[in-house]
Amino acid sequence: MARFILRRGSLALLTLFGVSVLTFFMFFAVPTSPAELQCGRDCRPAQVQNIERQLGLDQPLWTQYGQYMKGIVVGRTIGQGDTAIKCEAPCLGWSFRSSEAVSSIVGRALPVTISIVLGGAAMWALLGVSLGFISALRRGTWIDRSAIGFSLAGASLQIYFVGLLLQVLFVYTLKWLPTPTYTSPFESFGDWIVGMILPWTTLAFLNSAIYARLTRAQMLETLSEDFVRTARAKGLPSRQVYLRHALRAGITPIVTIFGLDLGVSLGGAVITENVFGMPGVGFTAAEAARQLNLPVVMATVLLAAFFIVLTNVIVDWLYAYIDPRVRLG
């Protein structure tokens, strides 16, 4: 088991290294350099060269990359002389558009995204797996048909439509809920939940569809297996047969999709955050791209890659726990 975890962890670190190199060098492939963005439109070439020298942008790319990665670990000093800026670890660069550290910008946006995604993920996984589980046990009944219809509706609609519809209905028409806003759960737990209900509900309704259909298919396939019939023949309670044997055997594809969805969403729920006007990582990345705020764009890309790789590693570890055949292979 330790070798399995070590192997997966090493592969994850190698993947993150590759993504960081690719992202860093793509950063310098854009036509407008950071020095030109800082200097402004009416900037002379001599001024641009002076800024590049002050920021260290005239050094070889591999040297700059080494300094960037060093800043993430231990911090670094950006620039030289009187214009030098001390950037504390984890230093993701400096935004000359807003004159602050990129880590501060991402640090303000990350709790918003985590709140939206973790609450929504818990709801869509619970709702989807429960619907699929019940649908498989009641195959051919009105419960099964209702669950299939619900999942088809969720798979057919889009976030921007459902999100706006829920806001019009519950915020502006019925006035049951306030406008979705982010409040730290450490400041007011109740306001945090109330402000997140609509984003969570929207994500749960749309994303639970695939989980319901996949759980139903996996359960129907597993219930026809010999080991399930054997468990029934031994006289085990139905709850133990369905939950401990059937659901556990068919849950691995669901864990895979959940890990991918969670990692991608943590990297930035762009549409959800823009629909509800919440300044999370996706909202911040979209604004940075419009403003050509390249250090922020690069930081959000690296953050998204980190979450995707991290959730995939966790999924691999869960595989080894759920199915020993994966660990032995």
Contacts in CASP RR format, 6 or more apart in sequence:
PFRMAT RR
TARGET T0000
AUTHOR 0000-0000-0000
METHOD contacts of the structure
MODEL  1
MARFILRRGSLALLTLFGVSVLTFFMFFAVPTSPAELQCGRDCRPAQVQN
IERQLGLDQPLWTQYGQYMKGIVVGRTIGQGDTAIKCEAPCLGWSFRSSE
AVSSIVGRALPVTISIVLGGAAMWALLGVSLGFISALRRGTWIDRSAIGF
SLAGASLQIYFVGLLLQVLFVYTLKWLPTPTYTSPFESFGDWIVGMILPW
TTLAFLNSAIYARLTRAQMLETLSEDFVRTARAKGLPSRQVYLRHALRAG
ITPIVTIFGLDLGVSLGGAVITENVFGMPGVGFTAAEAARQLNLPVVMAT
VLLAAFFIVLTNVIVDWLYAYIDPRVRLG
1 320 0 8 1.000
1 327 0 8 1.000
4 316 0 8 1.000
4 317 0 8 1.000
4 320 0 8 1.000
4 327 0 8 1.000
5 317 0 8 1.000
5 320 0 8 1.000
8 313 0 8 1.000
8 316 0 8 1.000
8 317 0 8 1.000
9 313 0 8 1.000
12 309 0 8 1.000
12 310 0 8 1.000
12 312 0 8 1.000
12 313 0 8 1.000
15 305 0 8 1.000
15 309 0 8 1.000
16 305 0 8 1.000
16 306 0 8 1.000
16 309 0 8 1.000
19 301 0 8 1.000
19 302 0 8 1.000
19 305 0 8 1.000
19 309 0 8 1.000
20 65 0 8 1.000
20 69 0 8 1.000
20 302 0 8 1.000
20 305 0 8 1.000
21 65 0 8 1.000
23 298 0 8 1.000
23 301 0 8 1.000
23 302 0 8 1.000
23 305 0 8 1.000
24 61 0 8 1.000
24 64 0 8 1.000
24 65 0 8 1.000
24 68 0 8 1.000
24 298 0 8 1.000
25 61 0 8 1.000
25 65 0 8 1.000
27 294 0 8 1.000
27 297 0 8 1.000
27 298 0 8 1.000
28 61 0 8 1.000
30 292 0 8 1.000
30 294 0 8 1.000
32 292 0 8 1.000
33 48 0 8 1.000
33 52 0 8 1.000
33 57 0 8 1.000
34 55 0 8 1.000
34 57 0 8 1.000
34 96 0 8 1.000
34 294 0 8 1.000
34 295 0 8 1.000
35 48 0 8 1.000
35 49 0 8 1.000
35 51 0 8 1.000
35 52 0 8 1.000
35 55 0 8 1.000
35 57 0 8 1.000
36 43 0 8 1.000
36 48 0 8 1.000
37 96 0 8 1.000
37 97 0 8 1.000
37 292 0 8 1.000
37 294 0 8 1.000
38 51 0 8 1.000
38 96 0 8 1.000
39 47 0 8 1.000
39 48 0 8 1.000
39 51 0 8 1.000
49 58 0 8 1.000
51 57 0 8 1.000
52 58 0 8 1.000
53 80 0 8 1.000
54 79 0 8 1.000
54 80 0 8 1.000
54 81 0 8 1.000
54 83 0 8 1.000
55 78 0 8 1.000
55 79 0 8 1.000
56 64 0 8 1.000
56 79 0 8 1.000
56 80 0 8 1.000
57 64 0 8 1.000
59 67 0 8 1.000
67 76 0 8 1.000
68 93 0 8 1.000
70 76 0 8 1.000
71 87 0 8 1.000
71 89 0 8 1.000
71 90 0 8 1.000
71 91 0 8 1.000
72 89 0 8 1.000
72 90 0 8 1.000
72 91 0 8 1.000
72 92 0 8 1.000
73 89 0 8 1.000
73 90 0 8 1.000
74 89 0 8 1.000
75 87 0 8 1.000
75 88 0 8 1.000
75 89 0 8 1.000
75 90 0 8 1.000
75 91 0 8 1.000
76 87 0 8 1.000
76 91 0 8 1.000
77 84 0 8 1.000
77 85 0 8 1.000
77 86 0 8 1.000
77 87 0 8 1.000
78 84 0 8 1.000
78 85 0 8 1.000
78 87 0 8 1.000
78 91 0 8 1.000
78 93 0 8 1.000
78 94 0 8 1.000
79 85 0 8 1.000
85 94 0 8 1.000
87 93 0 8 1.000
87 94 0 8 1.000
87 101 0 8 1.000
87 103 0 8 1.000
88 101 0 8 1.000
88 103 0 8 1.000
90 103 0 8 1.000
91 101 0 8 1.000
91 102 0 8 1.000
91 103 0 8 1.000
92 101 0 8 1.000
92 102 0 8 1.000
92 103 0 8 1.000
92 106 0 8 1.000
92 295 0 8 1.000
92 298 0 8 1.000
92 299 0 8 1.000
92 302 0 8 1.000
93 101 0 8 1.000
93 102 0 8 1.000
93 103 0 8 1.000
93 295 0 8 1.000
93 299 0 8 1.000
94 100 0 8 1.000
94 101 0 8 1.000
94 102 0 8 1.000
94 295 0 8 1.000
95 101 0 8 1.000
95 102 0 8 1.000
95 105 0 8 1.000
95 293 0 8 1.000
95 295 0 8 1.000
95 296 0 8 1.000
96 295 0 8 1.000
97 291 0 8 1.000
97 293 0 8 1.000
97 296 0 8 1.000
98 105 0 8 1.000
98 293 0 8 1.000
102 295 0 8 1.000
102 296 0 8 1.000
102 299 0 8 1.000
103 299 0 8 1.000
105 284 0 8 1.000
105 296 0 8 1.000
105 299 0 8 1.000
106 281 0 8 1.000
106 284 0 8 1.000
106 296 0 8 1.000
106 299 0 8 1.000
106 300 0 8 1.000
106 303 0 8 1.000
108 279 0 8 1.000
109 279 0 8 1.000
109 280 0 8 1.000
109 281 0 8 1.000
109 282 0 8 1.000
109 283 0 8 1.000
109 284 0 8 1.000
110 280 0 8 1.000
110 281 0 8 1.000
110 303 0 8 1.000
111 182 0 8 1.000
111 184 0 8 1.000
112 182 0 8 1.000
112 273 0 8 1.000
112 278 0 8 1.000
112 279 0 8 1.000
112 280 0 8 1.000
112 281 0 8 1.000
112 283 0 8 1.000
113 265 0 8 1.000
113 266 0 8 1.000
113 267 0 8 1.000
113 268 0 8 1.000
113 269 0 8 1.000
113 273 0 8 1.000
113 280 0 8 1.000
113 281 0 8 1.000
113 282 0 8 1.000
114 266 0 8 1.000
115 182 0 8 1.000
115 185 0 8 1.000
115 192 0 8 1.000
115 196 0 8 1.000
116 196 0 8 1.000
116 199 0 8 1.000
116 200 0 8 1.000
116 203 0 8 1.000
116 265 0 8 1.000
116 269 0 8 1.000
116 272 0 8 1.000
116 273 0 8 1.000
116 278 0 8 1.000
116 280 0 8 1.000
117 203 0 8 1.000
117 262 0 8 1.000
117 265 0 8 1.000
117 266 0 8 1.000
117 268 0 8 1.000
117 269 0 8 1.000
119 196 0 8 1.000
119 200 0 8 1.000
120 199 0 8 1.000
120 200 0 8 1.000
120 203 0 8 1.000
120 204 0 8 1.000
120 207 0 8 1.000
121 203 0 8 1.000
121 207 0 8 1.000
121 258 0 8 1.000
121 261 0 8 1.000
121 262 0 8 1.000
121 265 0 8 1.000
123 200 0 8 1.000
123 201 0 8 1.000
123 203 0 8 1.000
123 204 0 8 1.000
123 208 0 8 1.000
124 203 0 8 1.000
124 204 0 8 1.000
124 205 0 8 1.000
124 206 0 8 1.000
124 207 0 8 1.000
124 208 0 8 1.000
124 211 0 8 1.000
125 208 0 8 1.000
125 211 0 8 1.000
125 258 0 8 1.000
127 204 0 8 1.000
127 208 0 8 1.000
127 211 0 8 1.000
127 212 0 8 1.000
128 151 0 8 1.000
128 208 0 8 1.000
128 209 0 8 1.000
128 211 0 8 1.000
128 212 0 8 1.000
128 215 0 8 1.000
129 211 0 8 1.000
129 212 0 8 1.000
129 215 0 8 1.000
129 254 0 8 1.000
131 147 0 8 1.000
131 150 0 8 1.000
131 151 0 8 1.000
131 208 0 8 1.000
131 211 0 8 1.000
131 212 0 8 1.000
131 215 0 8 1.000
131 216 0 8 1.000
132 147 0 8 1.000
132 211 0 8 1.000
132 212 0 8 1.000
132 213 0 8 1.000
132 215 0 8 1.000
132 216 0 8 1.000
132 219 0 8 1.000
133 215 0 8 1.000
133 216 0 8 1.000
133 219 0 8 1.000
133 242 0 8 1.000
133 247 0 8 1.000
134 143 0 8 1.000
134 147 0 8 1.000
135 143 0 8 1.000
135 144 0 8 1.000
135 147 0 8 1.000
135 148 0 8 1.000
135 212 0 8 1.000
135 215 0 8 1.000
135 216 0 8 1.000
136 144 0 8 1.000
136 215 0 8 1.000
136 216 0 8 1.000
136 219 0 8 1.000
136 220 0 8 1.000
136 223 0 8 1.000
137 219 0 8 1.000
137 242 0 8 1.000
138 144 0 8 1.000
139 220 0 8 1.000
144 216 0 8 1.000
147 212 0 8 1.000
147 216 0 8 1.000
148 213 0 8 1.000
148 216 0 8 1.000
150 209 0 8 1.000
150 212 0 8 1.000
151 208 0 8 1.000
151 209 0 8 1.000
151 210 0 8 1.000
151 212 0 8 1.000
151 213 0 8 1.000
152 209 0 8 1.000
153 209 0 8 1.000
154 205 0 8 1.000
154 206 0 8 1.000
154 208 0 8 1.000
154 209 0 8 1.000
155 206 0 8 1.000
155 209 0 8 1.000
155 210 0 8 1.000
155 213 0 8 1.000
157 205 0 8 1.000
157 206 0 8 1.000
158 206 0 8 1.000
159 202 0 8 1.000
159 203 0 8 1.000
159 206 0 8 1.000
159 271 0 8 1.000
159 272 0 8 1.000
159 275 0 8 1.000
160 271 0 8 1.000
160 275 0 8 1.000
162 202 0 8 1.000
162 205 0 8 1.000
162 206 0 8 1.000
163 198 0 8 1.000
163 202 0 8 1.000
163 275 0 8 1.000
163 276 0 8 1.000
164 275 0 8 1.000
166 198 0 8 1.000
166 201 0 8 1.000
166 202 0 8 1.000
167 179 0 8 1.000
167 180 0 8 1.000
167 198 0 8 1.000
167 276 0 8 1.000
170 176 0 8 1.000
170 177 0 8 1.000
170 198 0 8 1.000
171 177 0 8 1.000
171 178 0 8 1.000
171 179 0 8 1.000
171 180 0 8 1.000
171 198 0 8 1.000
177 194 0 8 1.000
177 195 0 8 1.000
177 197 0 8 1.000
177 198 0 8 1.000
178 194 0 8 1.000
178 195 0 8 1.000
180 195 0 8 1.000
180 196 0 8 1.000
180 197 0 8 1.000
180 198 0 8 1.000
180 199 0 8 1.000
180 276 0 8 1.000
180 277 0 8 1.000
180 278 0 8 1.000
181 195 0 8 1.000
181 278 0 8 1.000
182 192 0 8 1.000
182 195 0 8 1.000
182 196 0 8 1.000
182 278 0 8 1.000
182 279 0 8 1.000
183 191 0 8 1.000
183 192 0 8 1.000
183 195 0 8 1.000
184 192 0 8 1.000
185 192 0 8 1.000
198 276 0 8 1.000
199 272 0 8 1.000
199 276 0 8 1.000
199 278 0 8 1.000
202 272 0 8 1.000
202 275 0 8 1.000
203 265 0 8 1.000
203 269 0 8 1.000
203 272 0 8 1.000
207 261 0 8 1.000
210 257 0 8 1.000
211 254 0 8 1.000
211 257 0 8 1.000
211 258 0 8 1.000
214 253 0 8 1.000
214 254 0 8 1.000
214 257 0 8 1.000
215 254 0 8 1.000
218 250 0 8 1.000
218 251 0 8 1.000
218 253 0 8 1.000
218 254 0 8 1.000
219 246 0 8 1.000
219 247 0 8 1.000
219 250 0 8 1.000
221 250 0 8 1.000
222 228 0 8 1.000
222 246 0 8 1.000
222 247 0 8 1.000
222 249 0 8 1.000
222 250 0 8 1.000
223 246 0 8 1.000
225 249 0 8 1.000
227 245 0 8 1.000
227 249 0 8 1.000
228 241 0 8 1.000
228 245 0 8 1.000
228 246 0 8 1.000
231 240 0 8 1.000
231 241 0 8 1.000
231 245 0 8 1.000
232 241 0 8 1.000
236 245 0 8 1.000
248 322 0 8 1.000
251 322 0 8 1.000
252 319 0 8 1.000
252 322 0 8 1.000
252 323 0 8 1.000
255 315 0 8 1.000
255 318 0 8 1.000
255 319 0 8 1.000
255 322 0 8 1.000
256 315 0 8 1.000
258 315 0 8 1.000
259 311 0 8 1.000
259 312 0 8 1.000
259 314 0 8 1.000
259 315 0 8 1.000
260 308 0 8 1.000
260 311 0 8 1.000
260 312 0 8 1.000
260 315 0 8 1.000
262 307 0 8 1.000
262 311 0 8 1.000
263 304 0 8 1.000
263 307 0 8 1.000
263 308 0 8 1.000
263 310 0 8 1.000
263 311 0 8 1.000
264 304 0 8 1.000
264 307 0 8 1.000
264 308 0 8 1.000
266 281 0 8 1.000
266 304 0 8 1.000
266 307 0 8 1.000
266 311 0 8 1.000
267 281 0 8 1.000
267 282 0 8 1.000
267 300 0 8 1.000
267 303 0 8 1.000
267 304 0 8 1.000
267 307 0 8 1.000
267 308 0 8 1.000
268 280 0 8 1.000
268 281 0 8 1.000
268 282 0 8 1.000
268 285 0 8 1.000
268 300 0 8 1.000
268 304 0 8 1.000
269 280 0 8 1.000
269 281 0 8 1.000
269 282 0 8 1.000
270 282 0 8 1.000
270 283 0 8 1.000
270 285 0 8 1.000
270 286 0 8 1.000
272 278 0 8 1.000
273 279 0 8 1.000
273 280 0 8 1.000
273 281 0 8 1.000
273 282 0 8 1.000
273 283 0 8 1.000
274 282 0 8 1.000
274 283 0 8 1.000
274 286 0 8 1.000
277 283 0 8 1.000
281 300 0 8 1.000
281 303 0 8 1.000
281 304 0 8 1.000
282 300 0 8 1.000
284 296 0 8 1.000
284 300 0 8 1.000
285 296 0 8 1.000
285 297 0 8 1.000
285 300 0 8 1.000
285 301 0 8 1.000
287 293 0 8 1.000
288 294 0 8 1.000
288 296 0 8 1.000
288 297 0 8 1.000
288 300 0 8 1.000
289 297 0 8 1.000
316 326 0 8 1.000
319 326 0 8 1.000
319 327 0 8 1.000
320 326 0 8 1.000
320 327 0 8 1.000
END
